[in-house]
């Protein structure tokens, strides 16, 4: 499965739904920016978008909720090790209250992977972040980042915008 995303104004991005009625777009806001996201086997319809391969999925993305994206730049020779670490991890994410979806997205261009999680609410995400399960999964390792990190990871978060309510 592929995943696609792009940023723009809400008004501009929602016009895409008229142009591509068969695509199920998801819209989300970070306050100053709006992001459009969709997934499936379709082609990329964004003029200036980002394309990913979803190499691990759990749950279904919903029109409402809270999205957190951990953006992780990975070196070219570190991609296999990075992906293997994800496959080997013991995750209890889907057992957490409010969990909706998980995607590990491999970039088709560039080097920044996206670990996307969706929660019913920001509070559900914070409860997971403060849980023993999170601490176990994200145990502090060495003080320096893994060698396969090309740069410092960064987090982006969004509140879903339900176009049916606007």
HUMOQUI-V580350 format. One record per residue. N is the residue number from 1. RES is the residue in one letter. PSI is psi in radians with two decimals (999 if undefined). Layout:
n->N res->RES psi->PSI
n->N res->RES psi->PSI
This chain:
n->1 res->X psi->2.50
n->2 res->X psi->2.76
n->3 res->X psi->2.52
n->4 res->X psi->2.49
n->5 res->X psi->2.67
n->6 res->X psi->2.77
n->7 res->X psi->2.71
n->8 res->X psi->-2.97
n->9 res->X psi->2.66
n->10 res->X psi->-0.78
n->11 res->X psi->-0.77
n->12 res->X psi->-0.81
n->13 res->X psi->-0.63
n->14 res->X psi->-0.34
n->15 res->X psi->-0.37
n->16 res->X psi->-0.56
n->17 res->X psi->-0.65
n->18 res->X psi->-0.69
n->19 res->X psi->-0.59
n->20 res->X psi->1.25
n->21 res->X psi->-0.32
n->22 res->X psi->-0.14
n->23 res->X psi->2.34
n->24 res->X psi->1.59
n->25 res->X psi->2.55
n->26 res->X psi->2.32
n->27 res->X psi->2.42
n->28 res->X psi->2.63
n->29 res->X psi->2.44
n->30 res->X psi->0.26
n->31 res->X psi->-1.17
n->32 res->X psi->-0.21
n->33 res->X psi->2.61
n->34 res->X psi->2.47
n->35 res->X psi->2.40
n->36 res->X psi->2.44
n->37 res->X psi->2.45
n->38 res->X psi->2.83
n->39 res->X psi->2.77
n->40 res->X psi->-2.76
n->41 res->X psi->0.04
n->42 res->X psi->2.98
n->43 res->X psi->2.85
n->44 res->X psi->2.13
n->45 res->X psi->-0.01
n->46 res->X psi->2.34
n->47 res->X psi->-0.63
n->48 res->X psi->1.05
n->49 res->X psi->3.13
n->50 res->X psi->2.38
n->51 res->X psi->2.40
n->52 res->X psi->2.78
n->53 res->X psi->2.20
n->54 res->X psi->1.84
n->55 res->X psi->-0.20
n->56 res->X psi->2.30
n->57 res->X psi->2.66
n->58 res->X psi->2.22
n->59 res->X psi->3.11
n->60 res->X psi->2.34
n->61 res->X psi->2.38
n->62 res->X psi->2.83
n->63 res->X psi->-0.27
n->64 res->X psi->2.66
n->65 res->X psi->-2.89
n->66 res->X psi->2.23
n->67 res->X psi->2.37
n->68 res->X psi->2.25
n->69 res->X psi->2.08
n->70 res->X psi->1.94
n->71 res->X psi->2.03
n->72 res->X psi->1.83
n->73 res->X psi->2.22
n->74 res->X psi->2.41
n->75 res->X psi->2.71
n->76 res->X psi->-0.78
n->77 res->X psi->-0.02
n->78 res->X psi->-0.06
n->79 res->X psi->-0.75
n->80 res->X psi->-0.76
n->81 res->X psi->-0.74
n->82 res->X psi->-0.86
n->83 res->X psi->-0.65
n->84 res->X psi->-0.70
n->85 res->X psi->-0.68
n->86 res->X psi->-0.72
n->87 res->X psi->-0.55
n->88 res->X psi->-0.25
n->89 res->X psi->2.65
n->90 res->X psi->1.80
n->91 res->X psi->2.38
n->92 res->X psi->0.38
n->93 res->X psi->-0.81
n->94 res->X psi->-0.15
n->95 res->X psi->-0.12
n->96 res->X psi->2.40
n->97 res->X psi->2.31
n->98 res->X psi->-0.12
n->99 res->X psi->2.38
n->100 res->X psi->-0.80
n->101 res->X psi->2.69
n->102 res->X psi->2.42
n->103 res->X psi->2.28
n->104 res->X psi->1.98
n->105 res->X psi->2.09
n->106 res->X psi->2.22
n->107 res->X psi->2.44
n->108 res->X psi->-0.49
n->109 res->X psi->2.53
n->110 res->X psi->-2.94
n->111 res->X psi->0.18
n->112 res->X psi->1.89
n->113 res->X psi->2.72
n->114 res->X psi->2.18
n->115 res->X psi->1.85
n->116 res->X psi->2.24
n->117 res->X psi->2.51
n->118 res->X psi->2.41
n->119 res->X psi->2.71
n->120 res->X psi->-0.56
n->121 res->X psi->2.86
n->122 res->X psi->-0.60
n->123 res->X psi->-0.71
n->124 res->X psi->-0.73
n->125 res->X psi->-0.82
n->126 res->X psi->-0.65
n->127 res->X psi->-0.71
n->128 res->X psi->-0.77
n->129 res->X psi->-0.51
n->130 res->X psi->0.10
n->131 res->X psi->2.81
n->132 res->X psi->-0.61
n->133 res->X psi->-0.78
n->134 res->X psi->-0.80
n->135 res->X psi->-0.70
n->136 res->X psi->-0.74
n->137 res->X psi->-0.51
n->138 res->X psi->0.64
n->139 res->X psi->2.39
n->140 res->X psi->2.15
n->141 res->X psi->-2.48
n->142 res->X psi->2.69
n->143 res->X psi->-0.36
n->144 res->X psi->2.57
n->145 res->X psi->2.74
n->146 res->X psi->2.62
n->147 res->X psi->-0.41
n->148 res->X psi->-0.07
n->149 res->X psi->2.14
n->150 res->X psi->-0.43
n->151 res->X psi->3.10
n->152 res->X psi->2.24
n->153 res->X psi->2.70
n->154 res->X psi->2.67
n->155 res->X psi->2.41
n->156 res->X psi->2.50
n->157 res->X psi->2.63
n->158 res->X psi->2.60
n->159 res->X psi->2.29
n->160 res->X psi->2.53
n->161 res->X psi->2.06
n->162 res->X psi->1.92
n->163 res->X psi->-0.34
n->164 res->X psi->-0.26
n->165 res->X psi->0.01
n->166 res->X psi->999
